[in-house]
Amino acid sequence: MQEAQFYWGPFARGCYIAAWWFCPFFVWTNPKVLVYYFPALILIGLGLRPLLELTGLYNMFQALFIKKEDASWSKINKQRRREVEQQERSKTLKQQRIQDPRLPKNW
């Protein structure tokens, strides 16, 4: 059997289960909703994952998500490197305080 490419997260799974639990309420309030609501739940539960895998939409969105995540990670990484370099430069300047009279006394 082929391994699934992705699994539903806890939030999506919880929303889907809650939608099934609210199904009797929707039928009780407006029975005409059942014509659209029940097939939509069946489509989401059984057909959405295979549809996303077959059309390649999941891979496309996953690639976009990874690209955005890499960009944000590289930005955070550059900022951290800059902070470390500033700390090292400050540390070396503090050690040179005795040798360099141009630096302030409380450096």
Secondary structure as GFF3:
##gff-version 3
##sequence-region A 1 107
A	DSSP	alpha_helix	10	21	.	.	.	ID=ss1
A	DSSP	alpha_helix	23	29	.	.	.	ID=ss2
A	DSSP	three_ten_helix	31	33	.	.	.	ID=ss3
A	DSSP	alpha_helix	34	42	.	.	.	ID=ss4
A	DSSP	pi_helix	43	47	.	.	.	ID=ss5
A	DSSP	alpha_helix	48	55	.	.	.	ID=ss6
A	DSSP	alpha_helix	57	95	.	.	.	ID=ss7
###
